[in-house]
Amino acid sequence: MPHQAKEQLDGTGSVALARAANDHLAEAVKRHPSRFAAFAALPTPAPDAAADELERTVRDYDFKGAMIKGHSRGRYLDDEFFWPILQRAEALQVPLYLHPAPPPQQVIAASYTGNFAPEVTSVLSTRAWGWHIETATHVLRLILGGAFDRYPHLQLIIGHMARLSRSCCRESRTLFPSR
């Protein structure tokens, strides 16, 4: 599945793509269960369908959680629109893996396009810097937007963030109330 494909489709298109990808992935896991486990692809533009797809893949295929590749058409998981996904992941006790994704196009235009080659913009807005900042922003939005207060047992995996989170979180402590 192309990077970020289903997150940028309309709801209907993303549902069909995610279901087909998950069925295909389940077959691969079934052929080699001692070698593979899977995270579901979710149709995040259709949150109720995404929650149902998460449950289907966990219950029917023993998937271990789901991967979400960043924002969905510029909307982030802190938006209540997406909370059915967070609620279902918490209820199923499976993690959501927030994978880095390119920033929205308007952010790329404003922050990553400059007096340099388009190839530089491409690398700067993705693996060199943009993916990491975009993921950090997404995580901060979830924290500050109350997602973990509403869903205190929600599990979130932020694999590529490890190197950036240590330095950024130190500076962000003033944003979070003491507990």
QUICORFEN-V371597 format. One record per residue. RES is the residue in one small letter. OMEGA is omega in whole degrees, -180 to 180 (NA if undefined). BURIAL is b if it has 16 or more other ideal C-beta (glycine too) atoms within 10 Angstrom, else e. Layout:
res-><RES | RES>
omega-><OMEGA | OMEGA>
burial-><BURIAL | BURIAL>
//
This chain:
res-><m | p | h | q | a | k | e | q | l | d | g | t | g | s | v | a | l | a | r | a | a | n | d | h | l | a | e | a | v | k | r | h | p | s | r | f | a | a | f | a | a | l | p | t | p | a | p | d | a | a | a | d | e | l | e | r | t | v | r | d | y | d | f | k | g | a | m | i | k | g | h | s | r | g | r | y | l | d | d | e | f | f | w | p | i | l | q | r | a | e | a | l | q | v | p | l | y | l | h | p | a | p | p | p | q | q | v | i | a | a | s | y | t | g | n | f | a | p | e | v | t | s | v | l | s | t | r | a | w | g | w | h | i | e | t | a | t | h | v | l | r | l | i | l | g | g | a | f | d | r | y | p | h | l | q | l | i | i | g | h | m | a | r | l | s | r | s | c | c | r | e | s | r | t | l | f | p | s | r>
omega-><-179 | -179 | 174 | -175 | -173 | 179 | -176 | 177 | 171 | -176 | -177 | 180 | -179 | 180 | -179 | -179 | -179 | -179 | 180 | 179 | -179 | 177 | 178 | 179 | 179 | 177 | 178 | 178 | 180 | 179 | -176 | -174 | 179 | -179 | -172 | 166 | -173 | 165 | 180 | 166 | -178 | 175 | -174 | 177 | 177 | -170 | 179 | 177 | 178 | 178 | 178 | 179 | 176 | -180 | 180 | -176 | 178 | -176 | -174 | -174 | -178 | 174 | -171 | -178 | -180 | 175 | 175 | -176 | 173 | -176 | 176 | -178 | 177 | 177 | -175 | -175 | 175 | 177 | -178 | 176 | -176 | -174 | 173 | 178 | -180 | -180 | -178 | 178 | 178 | -179 | 180 | -179 | 176 | -178 | 167 | 177 | 179 | -177 | 176 | 178 | 176 | 176 | 173 | -175 | -180 | 176 | 177 | -179 | -177 | -170 | -172 | 178 | -177 | -178 | 179 | -175 | 176 | 178 | 178 | 176 | -179 | -178 | -179 | -177 | -180 | -169 | -178 | -176 | -170 | 179 | -174 | 178 | 180 | 180 | 178 | 178 | 180 | -180 | 178 | 177 | 178 | -179 | -176 | 179 | 174 | -178 | -178 | 172 | -180 | -179 | -171 | 179 | 177 | 179 | -180 | 176 | -180 | -171 | -176 | -176 | -170 | -176 | -178 | -174 | -179 | -178 | -178 | -176 | 176 | -178 | -176 | -175 | -180 | 179 | -172 | 177 | 177 | 179 | NA>
burial-><e | e | e | b | e | b | b | b | b | e | e | e | e | b | b | e | b | b | b | e | b | b | e | e | b | b | e | e | b | e | e | e | e | e | e | e | e | b | b | b | b | b | b | b | b | b | b | e | b | b | b | b | b | b | b | b | b | b | e | e | b | e | b | e | b | b | b | b | b | b | b | b | e | e | e | b | b | b | e | e | e | b | b | b | b | b | e | b | b | b | e | b | e | b | b | b | b | b | b | b | b | b | b | b | e | e | b | b | e | e | e | b | e | e | e | e | e | e | e | e | b | e | e | b | b | b | e | e | e | b | b | b | b | b | b | b | b | b | b | b | e | b | b | e | b | e | b | e | e | e | b | e | e | b | e | b | e | b | e | e | b | e | e | b | b | e | e | b | b | e | e | e | e | e | e | e | e | e | e>
//
